[in-house]
């Protein structure tokens, strides 16, 4: 989960001002959280609250609404239809296949150990807004990849999982700077970055330098990369210091509850 938030913050200055410079400044005065972090925090908070209550399903929709309404104007804003959903008196899924379902799902893959439950919960987090088959697939795929990385799978094993959801993605290099907010347009780019990287920082730098929807590509790549490589302490300390206290509290409780040894 921290990997997603780091990727979002590092990519935030470049979403609408892309860079192709691999050596871009890791953090700048404009580096801050966007809707990607808010939504990720919301899913983690739903899991925290379920653990505290020790009953029932995590209230993903209630927590998304609560956090997004608490932070109504993040850097870059919310997508148009998602913004309407946030403000609706009776929010309903709107058949989206945008990459928002994939960027917010990472806490699921850390909170549950059984793969079938990971995939089921990932689908639940998508369905409250992104109930198009491609929107659901994006969330489920990212959760599966993170779960696999957590359980020691690497290389060809991860490749096989990615191809199960997006067959043939490796046959076409991504178009540098192409802005595509769909799951089916974003996930192949993220895989391309991930499989060429050799460390967490390298993965994030490649993700941002490829351009396009930089903060979300950074978030999705970061979420998967966290499960493969260690995140250097100086990176997560400096990046997470950009978050307000209430968000840091959720992260701390999540790792205490779910991964006390991490």
Residue frames as qw, qx, qy, qz and C-alpha x, y, z in Angstrom:
[[0.000, 0.883, 0.469, 0.000, 0.00, 0.00, 0.00],
 [0.303, -0.775, 0.106, 0.543, 2.80, 2.42, 0.82],
 [0.441, -0.060, 0.594, 0.670, 4.24, 1.76, -2.64],
 [0.195, 0.683, 0.614, 0.344, 1.06, 3.05, -4.28],
 [0.183, -0.942, -0.215, 0.181, 1.09, 6.22, -2.20],
 [0.446, -0.536, 0.342, 0.630, 4.77, 6.87, -2.91],
 [0.391, 0.223, 0.651, 0.611, 4.19, 6.41, -6.65],
 [0.055, 0.844, 0.511, 0.156, 1.27, 8.83, -6.52],
 [0.288, -0.891, -0.028, 0.348, 3.16, 11.54, -4.63],
 [0.462, -0.360, 0.480, 0.653, 6.30, 11.25, -6.75],
 [0.310, 0.331, 0.691, 0.563, 4.23, 11.33, -9.95],
 [0.050, 0.791, 0.540, -0.283, 1.90, 14.15, -8.90],
 [0.035, -0.700, 0.132, 0.701, 3.86, 17.07, -10.44],
 [0.083, -0.292, 0.731, 0.611, 4.02, 15.29, -13.80],
 [0.434, 0.432, 0.780, -0.131, 0.42, 14.22, -14.49],
 [0.409, 0.855, 0.311, -0.076, -0.29, 17.28, -16.62],
 [0.156, 0.898, -0.402, -0.090, 3.34, 18.24, -17.20],
 [0.993, 0.007, 0.050, 0.103, 4.96, 14.99, -18.28],
 [0.098, -0.799, 0.570, 0.164, 8.68, 14.43, -18.09],
 [0.943, 0.266, -0.199, 0.003, 10.75, 11.91, -20.00],
 [0.188, 0.677, -0.598, 0.387, 13.78, 12.59, -17.81],
 [0.797, -0.202, -0.562, 0.085, 14.53, 9.45, -15.80],
 [0.497, -0.069, -0.451, 0.738, 16.57, 11.58, -13.37],
 [0.225, -0.706, -0.245, -0.625, 13.70, 13.93, -12.52],
 [0.107, -0.393, 0.574, -0.711, 13.71, 15.35, -8.93],
 [0.266, -0.222, -0.933, 0.100, 12.25, 12.65, -6.68],
 [0.151, -0.756, -0.582, 0.258, 10.38, 15.25, -4.64],
 [0.213, 0.327, 0.127, 0.912, 9.72, 18.89, -5.43],
 [0.176, 0.071, 0.392, -0.900, 7.60, 21.65, -3.82],
 [0.611, 0.077, -0.216, -0.758, 4.68, 20.42, -5.95],
 [0.429, 0.038, -0.902, -0.045, 4.91, 16.77, -4.85],
 [0.426, -0.119, 0.500, -0.745, 1.78, 15.90, -2.91],
 [0.314, 0.198, 0.925, -0.078, -0.99, 13.32, -2.68],
 [0.346, 0.018, -0.422, -0.838, -3.79, 13.15, -5.23],
 [0.796, -0.088, 0.010, -0.599, -7.10, 11.30, -5.44],
 [0.750, 0.206, -0.629, 0.003, -5.09, 8.07, -5.86],
 [0.234, 0.184, -0.736, 0.608, -3.77, 8.30, -2.31],
 [0.465, -0.127, 0.303, -0.822, -7.10, 9.38, -0.85],
 [0.852, 0.043, -0.245, -0.461, -8.88, 6.39, -2.37],
 [0.647, 0.200, -0.700, 0.229, -6.13, 3.98, -1.31],
 [0.024, -0.199, 0.624, -0.756, -6.29, 5.34, 2.25],
 [0.656, -0.090, 0.065, -0.746, -10.08, 4.88, 2.18],
 [0.858, 0.059, -0.476, -0.183, -9.79, 1.18, 1.33],
 [0.457, 0.194, -0.704, 0.507, -7.14, 0.67, 4.02],
 [0.252, -0.200, 0.433, -0.842, -9.30, 2.50, 6.56],
 [0.803, -0.082, -0.199, -0.556, -12.26, 0.25, 5.73],
 [0.780, 0.078, -0.605, 0.140, -10.06, -2.76, 6.53],
 [0.168, 0.242, -0.599, 0.744, -8.81, -1.13, 9.75],
 [0.505, -0.190, 0.209, -0.815, -12.36, -0.50, 10.91],
 [0.868, -0.037, -0.384, -0.313, -13.41, -4.06, 10.15],
 [0.608, 0.139, -0.668, 0.406, -10.50, -5.42, 12.18],
 [0.074, -0.236, 0.475, -0.845, -11.35, -3.09, 15.07],
 [0.689, -0.111, 0.067, -0.713, -15.00, -4.21, 15.04],
 [0.161, -0.201, 0.966, -0.014, -14.08, -7.84, 14.33],
 [0.489, 0.415, 0.729, -0.239, -17.28, -8.34, 12.36],
 [0.515, 0.759, 0.295, -0.268, -18.83, -8.02, 8.94],
 [0.695, 0.434, 0.253, 0.514, -17.46, -6.93, 5.60],
 [0.321, -0.280, 0.005, 0.905, -15.28, -3.84, 5.16],
 [0.280, 0.817, 0.437, -0.252, -17.48, -0.85, 4.25],
 [0.524, 0.032, 0.362, 0.770, -15.59, 0.15, 1.12],
 [0.109, 0.678, 0.447, 0.574, -18.23, 2.50, -0.25],
 [0.390, -0.883, -0.259, 0.020, -18.86, 4.30, 3.04],
 [0.601, -0.555, 0.130, 0.560, -15.16, 4.90, 3.56],
 [0.437, 0.259, 0.419, 0.753, -14.54, 6.07, 0.00],
 [0.059, -0.814, -0.398, -0.418, -17.34, 8.57, 0.36],
 [0.521, -0.815, -0.150, 0.206, -16.13, 9.73, 3.76],
 [0.600, -0.370, 0.226, 0.673, -12.51, 10.27, 2.73],
 [0.349, 0.355, 0.464, 0.733, -13.26, 11.81, -0.65],
 [0.158, -0.863, -0.371, -0.305, -15.76, 14.20, 0.89],
 [0.574, -0.722, -0.045, 0.384, -13.22, 15.09, 3.56],
 [0.344, -0.427, 0.416, 0.726, -10.70, 15.95, 0.83],
 [0.567, 0.661, 0.453, -0.188, -12.91, 17.35, -1.95],
 [0.425, 0.895, -0.119, -0.064, -10.21, 19.18, -3.90],
 [0.775, -0.355, 0.347, 0.392, -7.05, 17.08, -4.21],
 [0.045, -0.589, 0.506, 0.629, -4.30, 18.02, -6.63],
 [0.052, 0.085, -0.840, -0.533, -5.54, 17.19, -10.12],
 [0.610, 0.003, 0.062, -0.790, -9.11, 16.77, -8.88],
 [0.571, 0.079, 0.804, -0.148, -11.36, 13.73, -9.19],
 [0.083, 0.130, 0.781, 0.605, -12.55, 12.29, -12.49],
 [0.339, -0.144, -0.161, -0.915, -15.84, 13.82, -13.61],
 [0.705, -0.270, -0.514, -0.408, -18.12, 10.84, -13.05],
 [0.593, -0.188, -0.647, 0.441, -16.38, 9.83, -9.83],
 [0.045, 0.055, -0.281, 0.957, -16.78, 13.40, -8.56],
 [0.549, -0.230, -0.263, -0.759, -20.52, 13.15, -9.26],
 [0.729, -0.211, -0.651, -0.007, -20.62, 9.81, -7.46],
 [0.374, -0.034, -0.561, 0.738, -18.96, 11.34, -4.40],
 [0.163, -0.012, 0.186, -0.969, -21.56, 14.11, -4.21],
 [0.495, -0.240, -0.624, -0.555, -24.59, 11.96, -4.96],
 [0.563, -0.344, 0.381, -0.647, -27.19, 11.38, -2.26],
 [0.909, -0.002, 0.368, -0.195, -27.64, 7.82, -3.52],
 [0.058, 0.644, -0.677, -0.351, -24.33, 6.74, -5.10],
 [0.920, 0.207, 0.301, -0.144, -24.62, 3.98, -7.67],
 [0.564, -0.236, 0.580, 0.538, -21.96, 2.26, -9.81],
 [0.410, 0.758, 0.000, -0.508, -21.66, 3.86, -13.22],
 [0.899, 0.361, 0.224, 0.101, -20.11, 1.14, -15.43],
 [0.078, 0.914, -0.382, -0.113, -16.65, 2.68, -15.40],
 [0.953, 0.078, -0.016, 0.293, -13.54, 0.98, -16.74],
 [0.133, 0.900, -0.288, 0.301, -11.23, 3.78, -15.63],
 [0.629, 0.268, -0.614, 0.394, -7.95, 3.01, -13.91],
 [0.336, -0.561, 0.340, -0.676, -9.25, 4.24, -10.55],
 [0.931, -0.256, -0.026, -0.260, -10.32, 0.73, -9.62],
 [0.878, 0.189, -0.278, 0.340, -6.76, -0.53, -10.11],
 [0.283, 0.557, -0.367, 0.689, -4.98, 2.30, -8.32],
 [0.447, -0.540, 0.287, -0.653, -6.93, 2.01, -5.04],
 [0.921, -0.135, -0.268, -0.250, -6.95, -1.78, -4.57],
 [0.483, 0.459, -0.670, 0.327, -3.50, -2.45, -3.09],
 [0.359, -0.414, 0.602, -0.580, -4.49, -2.71, 0.62],
 [0.913, 0.000, 0.018, -0.408, -6.62, -5.74, -0.25],
 [0.824, 0.347, -0.437, 0.097, -3.64, -7.80, -1.36],
 [0.215, 0.414, -0.671, 0.576, -1.86, -7.19, 1.95],
 [0.505, -0.288, 0.376, -0.722, -4.89, -7.65, 4.21],
 [0.920, 0.025, 0.191, -0.341, -5.94, -11.14, 3.06],
 [0.302, -0.491, 0.791, 0.205, -3.75, -14.21, 2.66],
 [0.587, 0.259, 0.766, 0.039, -6.09, -16.51, 0.74],
 [0.123, -0.082, 0.523, 0.840, -5.97, -15.75, -3.00],
 [0.066, -0.526, -0.770, -0.355, -9.65, -16.44, -3.59],
 [0.227, -0.795, -0.450, 0.338, -10.55, -13.94, -0.87],
 [0.263, -0.429, 0.203, 0.840, -8.11, -11.38, -2.27],
 [0.052, 0.150, 0.661, 0.734, -9.77, -11.61, -5.68],
 [0.169, -0.667, -0.718, -0.105, -13.27, -11.47, -4.21],
 [0.273, -0.750, -0.278, 0.535, -12.49, -8.43, -2.07],
 [0.228, -0.239, 0.375, 0.866, -10.74, -6.70, -4.97],
 [0.018, -0.418, -0.725, -0.547, -13.89, -7.15, -7.03],
 [0.236, -0.763, -0.573, 0.183, -15.96, -5.64, -4.23],
 [0.275, -0.584, -0.020, 0.763, -13.77, -2.53, -4.11],
 [0.109, -0.023, 0.559, 0.822, -14.27, -2.06, -7.85],
 [0.032, -0.484, -0.825, -0.289, -17.97, -2.81, -8.10],
 [0.099, -0.699, -0.482, 0.519, -19.12, 0.16, -6.03],
 [0.177, 0.751, -0.113, -0.627, -18.15, 2.42, -8.94],
 [0.216, 0.526, -0.681, -0.461, -16.27, 0.50, -11.66],
 [0.708, 0.057, 0.648, -0.274, -18.73, -2.30, -12.40],
 [0.683, 0.598, -0.307, -0.286, -17.74, -2.60, -16.07],
 [0.990, -0.045, 0.010, 0.134, -15.93, -5.95, -16.66],
 [0.622, 0.502, -0.220, 0.559, -12.73, -4.10, -17.58],
 [0.212, -0.732, 0.282, -0.583, -12.91, -1.99, -14.42],
 [0.871, -0.409, 0.190, -0.197, -13.32, -5.08, -12.28],
 [0.932, 0.215, -0.079, 0.281, -10.56, -6.93, -14.15],
 [0.326, 0.705, -0.306, 0.550, -8.09, -4.10, -13.56],
 [0.470, -0.650, 0.368, -0.470, -8.61, -4.18, -9.79],
 [0.967, -0.172, 0.163, -0.095, -8.53, -7.97, -9.58],
 [0.812, 0.445, -0.174, 0.337, -5.38, -8.21, -11.70],
 [0.126, 0.715, -0.410, 0.552, -3.41, -5.70, -9.62],
 [0.680, -0.512, 0.350, -0.391, -4.48, -7.38, -6.39],
 [0.996, 0.061, 0.046, 0.044, -3.44, -10.77, -7.80],
 [0.622, 0.581, -0.286, 0.440, -0.04, -9.45, -8.86],
 [0.175, -0.692, 0.445, -0.541, 0.63, -7.92, -5.44],
 [0.872, -0.319, 0.258, -0.267, -0.50, -11.09, -3.67],
 [0.941, 0.266, -0.084, 0.191, 1.82, -13.15, -5.89],
 [0.358, 0.675, -0.376, 0.524, 4.75, -10.82, -5.21],
 [0.509, -0.614, 0.371, -0.476, 4.08, -11.04, -1.48],
 [0.930, -0.174, 0.295, -0.133, 4.26, -14.82, -1.71],
 [0.517, -0.497, 0.585, 0.379, 7.63, -14.86, -3.42],
 [0.714, 0.486, 0.464, 0.197, 6.60, -15.19, -7.04],
 [0.125, -0.705, 0.306, 0.628, 8.94, -13.49, -9.49],
 [0.068, -0.350, 0.722, 0.593, 9.84, -13.37, -13.18],
 [0.240, -0.055, -0.810, -0.532, 7.99, -15.90, -15.30],
 [0.116, -0.447, -0.851, 0.249, 5.41, -16.56, -12.58],
 [0.086, 0.600, 0.267, -0.750, 4.38, -12.90, -12.45],
 [0.147, 0.268, -0.555, -0.774, 4.52, -12.71, -16.24],
 [0.138, -0.236, -0.931, -0.242, 2.08, -15.61, -16.52],
 [0.019, -0.595, -0.659, 0.460, -0.37, -13.92, -14.14],
 [0.101, 0.543, -0.057, -0.832, -0.23, -10.61, -16.02],
 [0.174, 0.152, -0.726, -0.647, -0.78, -12.39, -19.35],
 [0.004, 0.372, 0.923, -0.096, -3.75, -14.26, -17.92],
 [0.103, 0.726, 0.451, -0.508, -5.57, -10.92, -17.60],
 [0.299, 0.845, -0.129, -0.425, -3.98, -8.99, -20.46],
 [0.836, 0.054, 0.454, 0.304, -2.73, -11.50, -23.04],
 [0.623, 0.522, 0.264, 0.519, -0.13, -10.17, -25.45],
 [0.151, -0.981, -0.058, 0.110, 0.65, -6.97, -23.58],
 [0.571, -0.567, 0.379, 0.457, 4.38, -7.67, -23.88],
 [0.645, 0.326, 0.522, 0.453, 4.27, -7.66, -27.67],
 [0.236, 0.782, 0.252, 0.519, 3.80, -3.91, -28.02],
 [0.409, -0.095, -0.331, 0.845, 5.94, -1.25, -26.35],
 [0.020, -0.798, -0.512, 0.317, 3.91, 1.54, -24.76],
 [0.334, 0.709, 0.207, 0.585, 3.60, 4.87, -26.51],
 [0.408, -0.174, -0.352, 0.824, 5.59, 7.45, -24.56],
 [0.068, 0.096, 0.112, -0.987, 3.39, 10.25, -23.23],
 [0.357, -0.318, -0.666, -0.573, 0.07, 8.69, -24.20],
 [0.290, -0.115, 0.519, -0.796, -2.62, 9.69, -21.72],
 [0.577, -0.170, -0.687, -0.409, -5.03, 6.81, -21.22],
 [0.348, -0.343, 0.528, -0.695, -7.12, 6.62, -18.04],
 [0.887, -0.055, -0.203, -0.412, -8.66, 3.21, -18.77],
 [0.753, -0.416, 0.509, -0.030, -7.65, -0.02, -17.05],
 [0.886, 0.283, 0.320, 0.180, -7.03, -1.72, -20.37],
 [0.471, 0.811, -0.114, 0.327, -4.80, 1.15, -21.49],
 [0.239, -0.835, 0.400, -0.293, -2.95, 1.61, -18.21],
 [0.854, -0.374, 0.357, -0.051, -2.20, -1.90, -16.95],
 [0.889, 0.332, 0.067, 0.307, -0.09, -3.01, -19.96],
 [0.248, 0.815, -0.259, 0.455, 2.04, 0.12, -19.52],
 [0.540, -0.686, 0.385, -0.299, 2.49, -0.68, -15.82],
 [0.962, -0.088, 0.242, 0.092, 3.55, -4.25, -16.61],
 [0.691, 0.611, -0.088, 0.376, 6.04, -3.04, -19.19],
 [0.059, -0.816, 0.367, -0.442, 7.62, -0.77, -16.59],
 [0.756, -0.508, 0.340, -0.234, 7.58, -3.39, -13.83],
 [0.973, 0.052, 0.181, 0.134, 9.24, -6.16, -15.82],
 [0.611, 0.612, -0.159, 0.477, 12.11, -3.95, -16.97],
 [0.261, -0.838, 0.268, -0.396, 12.80, -2.50, -13.51],
 [0.702, 0.122, -0.627, 0.314, 15.36, -3.85, -11.07],
 [0.244, -0.147, -0.612, 0.738, 14.47, -2.00, -7.84],
 [0.009, 0.748, 0.612, -0.258, 11.59, -0.09, -6.28],
 [0.043, -0.723, 0.049, 0.688, 13.09, 3.31, -7.12],
 [0.117, -0.177, 0.710, 0.672, 13.93, 2.21, -10.66],
 [0.094, 0.487, 0.852, 0.168, 10.32, 1.09, -11.15],
 [0.009, 0.825, 0.395, -0.403, 8.92, 4.43, -10.00],
 [0.099, -0.597, 0.322, 0.728, 11.37, 6.42, -12.12],
 [0.117, 0.051, 0.826, 0.550, 10.52, 4.37, -15.20],
 [0.077, 0.635, 0.766, -0.062, 6.81, 4.76, -14.47],
 [0.005, 0.826, 0.185, -0.532, 6.98, 8.56, -14.28],
 [0.128, -0.501, 0.499, 0.695, 9.37, 8.96, -17.23],
 [0.258, 0.254, 0.854, 0.373, 7.03, 7.04, -19.52],
 [0.168, -0.019, -0.141, -0.975, 4.60, 9.96, -19.30],
 [0.400, -0.390, -0.717, -0.416, 0.85, 9.89, -19.66],
 [0.594, -0.684, -0.177, -0.386, -1.23, 9.58, -16.48],
 [0.402, 0.501, -0.630, 0.437, 1.92, 9.82, -14.41],
 [0.345, -0.403, 0.574, -0.624, 0.60, 9.77, -10.86],
 [0.886, -0.028, 0.193, -0.421, -1.71, 6.80, -11.45],
 [0.826, 0.382, -0.403, 0.096, 0.88, 4.83, -13.41],
 [0.162, 0.521, -0.645, 0.535, 3.26, 5.56, -10.54],
 [0.599, -0.302, 0.437, -0.599, 0.70, 4.41, -7.99],
 [0.962, 0.102, -0.008, -0.255, -0.10, 1.12, -9.72],
 [0.689, 0.458, -0.490, 0.275, 3.54, 0.34, -10.47],
 [0.055, -0.530, 0.595, -0.602, 4.50, 1.31, -6.92],
 [0.790, -0.235, 0.262, -0.502, 1.81, -0.95, -5.48],
 [0.976, 0.175, -0.127, -0.016, 3.15, -3.97, -7.35],
 [0.503, 0.582, -0.481, 0.421, 6.82, -3.04, -6.90],
 [0.397, -0.594, 0.463, -0.525, 6.45, -2.89, -3.11],
 [0.934, -0.145, 0.223, -0.239, 5.62, -6.59, -3.12],
 [0.887, 0.383, -0.135, 0.219, 8.76, -7.42, -5.13],
 [0.534, 0.367, -0.329, 0.687, 11.48, -5.13, -3.75],
 [0.416, -0.560, -0.444, 0.562, 12.20, -3.49, -0.42],
 [0.117, 0.907, 0.168, 0.367, 11.43, 0.22, -0.23],
 [0.500, 0.183, -0.386, 0.754, 14.47, 2.09, 1.13],
 [0.304, -0.631, -0.565, 0.436, 13.64, 3.74, 4.45],
 [0.156, -0.355, 0.029, 0.921, 14.74, 7.18, 3.28],
 [0.120, -0.187, -0.619, -0.754, 12.27, 6.97, 0.39],
 [0.341, -0.581, -0.711, -0.203, 9.20, 6.08, 2.37],
 [0.355, -0.562, -0.412, 0.623, 10.04, 8.43, 5.25],
 [0.114, -0.248, 0.156, 0.949, 10.61, 11.46, 3.02],
 [0.186, -0.235, -0.649, -0.700, 7.62, 10.76, 0.80],
 [0.381, -0.572, -0.725, -0.046, 5.07, 9.92, 3.46],
 [0.267, -0.386, -0.334, 0.817, 6.04, 13.09, 5.36],
 [0.098, -0.070, -0.345, -0.931, 4.01, 14.85, 2.65],
 [0.377, -0.454, -0.746, -0.309, 0.80, 13.33, 4.02],
 [0.391, -0.575, 0.149, -0.703, -1.49, 14.86, 6.65],
 [0.199, -0.327, 0.811, -0.443, -1.56, 13.25, 10.08],
 [0.766, 0.078, 0.367, -0.522, -4.93, 11.52, 9.64],
 [0.823, 0.441, -0.311, -0.178, -3.65, 9.65, 6.57],
 [0.289, 0.498, -0.766, 0.285, -0.43, 8.65, 8.31],
 [0.503, -0.222, 0.628, -0.551, -2.53, 7.34, 11.21],
 [0.896, 0.230, 0.067, -0.373, -4.44, 5.03, 8.84],
 [0.660, 0.525, -0.534, 0.058, -1.20, 3.73, 7.34],
 [0.019, -0.458, 0.767, -0.450, 0.34, 3.09, 10.74],
 [0.680, -0.073, 0.506, -0.526, -2.75, 1.26, 12.00],
 [0.866, 0.370, -0.174, -0.289, -2.97, -0.77, 8.81],
 [0.557, 0.480, -0.653, 0.181, 0.59, -2.06, 9.06],
 [0.241, -0.340, 0.726, -0.547, 0.23, -2.66, 12.80],
 [0.770, 0.067, 0.348, -0.530, -2.97, -4.64, 12.22],
 [0.887, 0.415, -0.043, -0.196, -2.10, -6.48, 9.04],
 [0.804, 0.384, -0.280, 0.358, 1.70, -6.64, 8.81],
 [0.512, -0.857, 0.061, 0.015, 3.19, -6.00, 12.25],
 [0.764, -0.333, 0.313, 0.456, 6.60, -7.27, 11.13],
 [0.590, 0.592, 0.287, 0.468, 6.84, -5.20, 7.95]]
